[in-house]
Amino acid sequence: MVKRNRAISLRYLFFDFVRITASPGLLLYRPKIIYISDKAKANKKMKGGNLIISNHITMVDPMLLMIGLWRRRHHFIATKELFAGKFKHWLFTKGFKCIEIDRDNFSFATFKEITDNLKVGNIVTMFPEGKVNLSSEGVQMFKNGAVMMALRSGSPIIPVYIKRRPHWYSRLIIAMGEPISPNDFKTGSILTKNDLDNATAYLREQEEKLEDLCENHYKEKKVKRG
């Protein structure tokens, strides 16, 4: 049974211990959150259950999101390969509260764990690109399976974009979009393939807009430093 994500909880003892000991990362990364609109900024505390979708540029993206969006704990969706071995399985499921997923076979158990967390007001975070994107061509195509789970979760979807840091000492920039209702994509009582395709394209488009926002913000800062 999934329990509500409380401010102080023995269930998150290990998770919170790591967060506290890693707090010097705030000084190193100096995270800055930028918002695509006033509506997005009004939602910065992300109250209640929200499903975050993010681009995926490095293996440490979960850590970057925990540093940047520190107000809430994250339950990251991670591929089953990460859980290989008893210690890793304990570490990521019990320690970091990750949700295991098989990219080739989305199980009902995985979907239930995601929706159960959202129903009690927790944050669930996924990377719809499916793997780390090493390309310089921007956000890659989203996996339909990941988007389908996002839509069927019934919770608000929050697009987030992590900007690549040009240097190790560069400031971490994260852009946040407006909350999106899964119901906006349904044309009938059930989710059709056409609905899914439209939603996948739309969510990727939102990520691209956040990418542009980050790039413009970075260029403006360079001009001011001039």
Legacy VTK file of the C-alpha trace (Angstrom):
# vtk DataFile Version 3.0
C-alpha trace
ASCII
DATASET POLYDATA
POINTS 226 float
0.000 0.000 0.000
1.387 3.401 -0.994
1.324 6.044 1.733
1.152 9.825 1.469
4.469 11.610 1.091
4.731 13.421 4.457
7.310 16.070 5.388
8.821 13.777 8.049
8.549 10.049 7.486
10.565 6.982 8.540
9.683 5.488 5.156
11.842 8.161 3.513
14.641 8.107 6.116
17.347 6.918 3.691
16.039 9.108 0.878
16.042 12.242 3.055
19.446 11.421 4.540
20.944 11.370 1.036
19.155 14.636 0.169
20.561 16.365 3.246
24.128 15.085 2.826
24.024 16.079 -0.851
22.863 19.624 -0.051
26.319 21.113 -0.862
25.306 20.377 -4.455
23.094 23.461 -4.200
26.239 25.566 -3.942
27.933 23.802 -6.837
24.955 23.834 -9.209
23.292 27.062 -7.988
19.982 25.950 -9.548
17.769 28.507 -11.234
14.176 27.678 -12.200
12.594 29.634 -15.042
8.915 29.449 -15.960
7.279 29.588 -19.344
4.332 31.633 -18.011
2.733 33.057 -14.886
0.485 29.986 -14.743
3.552 27.748 -14.628
5.116 29.894 -11.890
1.925 29.760 -9.822
2.301 25.966 -9.821
5.933 25.936 -8.640
5.084 24.135 -5.380
3.321 21.372 -7.358
0.823 20.611 -4.623
-0.722 17.157 -4.646
-0.018 14.358 -7.108
1.779 15.481 -10.256
3.510 13.542 -13.003
6.665 15.288 -14.222
8.019 14.569 -17.692
11.574 15.650 -18.436
14.183 15.475 -21.157
17.049 13.070 -20.461
20.583 14.341 -21.121
22.772 12.589 -18.515
22.720 9.655 -16.106
22.575 12.129 -13.199
19.357 13.837 -14.344
17.421 12.457 -11.325
19.976 14.098 -9.029
19.735 17.386 -10.975
15.942 17.390 -10.662
16.137 16.662 -6.943
18.556 19.581 -6.536
16.584 21.964 -8.755
13.044 20.979 -7.714
13.905 20.424 -4.066
10.470 21.322 -2.681
9.146 17.799 -3.266
10.459 14.224 -3.139
10.513 12.456 -6.503
9.530 8.874 -7.307
11.526 8.267 -10.487
10.472 5.735 -13.104
13.589 3.765 -14.093
14.242 0.881 -16.487
14.622 -2.619 -15.056
18.307 -2.790 -16.061
19.081 -0.326 -13.272
17.722 -2.762 -10.671
19.960 -5.731 -11.604
21.253 -7.445 -8.450
19.831 -7.622 -4.932
21.694 -4.590 -3.590
20.749 -2.325 -6.517
17.158 -3.527 -6.315
16.997 -2.617 -2.615
18.850 0.662 -3.122
16.589 1.997 -5.858
13.235 0.575 -4.756
13.505 0.851 -0.964
16.124 3.570 -0.645
15.316 5.976 -3.449
11.680 4.869 -3.979
12.137 4.383 -7.741
9.501 2.594 -9.801
10.823 -0.226 -11.980
9.629 -0.405 -15.562
10.213 -2.744 -18.497
10.430 -0.618 -21.649
9.378 -3.575 -23.806
6.512 -4.769 -21.636
4.615 -2.206 -19.534
3.018 -4.237 -16.764
-0.183 -3.529 -14.857
1.794 -3.697 -11.591
4.026 -0.828 -12.730
1.074 1.258 -13.840
-0.709 0.604 -10.531
2.345 1.686 -8.527
2.500 4.920 -10.523
-1.197 5.723 -10.119
-1.207 4.738 -6.428
1.609 7.212 -5.739
-0.175 9.974 -7.631
-3.494 9.306 -5.896
-1.987 9.873 -2.440
-0.370 13.122 -3.584
3.166 12.018 -4.416
5.353 13.254 -7.276
6.246 10.759 -10.019
8.933 11.682 -12.558
9.589 10.018 -15.902
11.828 10.495 -18.947
9.649 9.817 -22.040
12.653 9.779 -24.411
13.367 6.351 -22.928
17.145 6.702 -22.648
19.877 9.299 -22.258
19.898 11.606 -25.279
23.495 12.344 -26.311
22.423 14.100 -29.504
22.835 17.844 -29.986
19.667 17.943 -32.073
17.319 18.630 -29.192
14.536 16.590 -27.619
14.128 13.152 -29.215
10.842 11.376 -29.983
8.830 10.346 -26.937
7.913 6.703 -26.350
4.190 6.127 -26.804
4.122 3.706 -23.884
5.432 6.320 -21.467
2.954 8.919 -22.726
0.090 6.425 -22.459
0.896 5.845 -18.783
1.065 9.599 -18.227
-2.363 10.096 -19.785
-3.999 7.201 -17.976
-2.619 8.334 -14.628
-5.307 11.029 -14.533
-2.964 13.472 -12.755
-1.647 16.817 -14.036
1.402 16.446 -16.284
4.201 18.963 -15.702
6.731 19.384 -18.555
10.245 20.130 -17.308
13.419 20.782 -19.274
17.012 20.482 -18.009
19.480 22.644 -19.915
22.856 21.139 -20.737
25.566 22.914 -18.806
28.321 24.148 -21.162
30.900 23.824 -18.355
31.078 21.857 -15.096
30.931 25.116 -13.166
27.958 26.525 -15.116
24.738 27.193 -13.286
21.980 24.555 -13.501
18.993 25.930 -15.421
15.639 24.109 -15.326
12.536 25.299 -17.169
9.010 24.455 -16.044
5.903 24.432 -18.198
2.231 24.745 -17.368
0.326 21.780 -15.885
-1.477 19.772 -18.562
-4.672 17.783 -17.971
-4.708 14.274 -19.533
-8.413 14.798 -20.273
-7.504 17.455 -22.839
-6.368 14.729 -25.231
-9.374 12.408 -25.019
-11.866 12.723 -27.866
-14.196 10.094 -26.396
-14.727 7.845 -23.399
-11.594 5.839 -24.183
-8.086 6.787 -25.239
-7.600 6.029 -28.951
-4.341 5.613 -30.895
-4.985 8.948 -32.558
-5.422 10.578 -29.127
-2.141 9.011 -28.016
-0.269 10.160 -31.124
-1.590 13.712 -30.713
-0.652 13.756 -27.029
2.849 12.430 -27.732
3.450 15.133 -30.349
2.020 17.863 -28.108
4.074 16.941 -25.038
7.261 16.813 -27.093
6.354 20.205 -28.531
6.063 21.597 -24.993
9.527 20.260 -24.192
10.893 21.978 -27.298
9.330 25.278 -26.184
11.028 24.899 -22.809
14.288 24.166 -24.596
13.926 27.429 -26.542
13.141 29.256 -23.302
16.367 27.967 -21.747
18.462 28.838 -24.769
17.051 32.373 -24.971
17.594 32.863 -21.243
21.219 31.753 -21.615
21.809 34.064 -24.593
20.316 37.048 -22.747
22.617 36.402 -19.791
25.654 36.273 -22.096
24.643 39.585 -23.711
24.228 41.275 -20.317
27.652 40.020 -19.185
28.842 41.215 -22.608
LINES 1 227
226 0 1 2 3 4 5 6 7 8 9 10 11 12 13 14 15 16 17 18 19 20 21 22 23 24 25 26 27 28 29 30 31 32 33 34 35 36 37 38 39 40 41 42 43 44 45 46 47 48 49 50 51 52 53 54 55 56 57 58 59 60 61 62 63 64 65 66 67 68 69 70 71 72 73 74 75 76 77 78 79 80 81 82 83 84 85 86 87 88 89 90 91 92 93 94 95 96 97 98 99 100 101 102 103 104 105 106 107 108 109 110 111 112 113 114 115 116 117 118 119 120 121 122 123 124 125 126 127 128 129 130 131 132 133 134 135 136 137 138 139 140 141 142 143 144 145 146 147 148 149 150 151 152 153 154 155 156 157 158 159 160 161 162 163 164 165 166 167 168 169 170 171 172 173 174 175 176 177 178 179 180 181 182 183 184 185 186 187 188 189 190 191 192 193 194 195 196 197 198 199 200 201 202 203 204 205 206 207 208 209 210 211 212 213 214 215 216 217 218 219 220 221 222 223 224 225
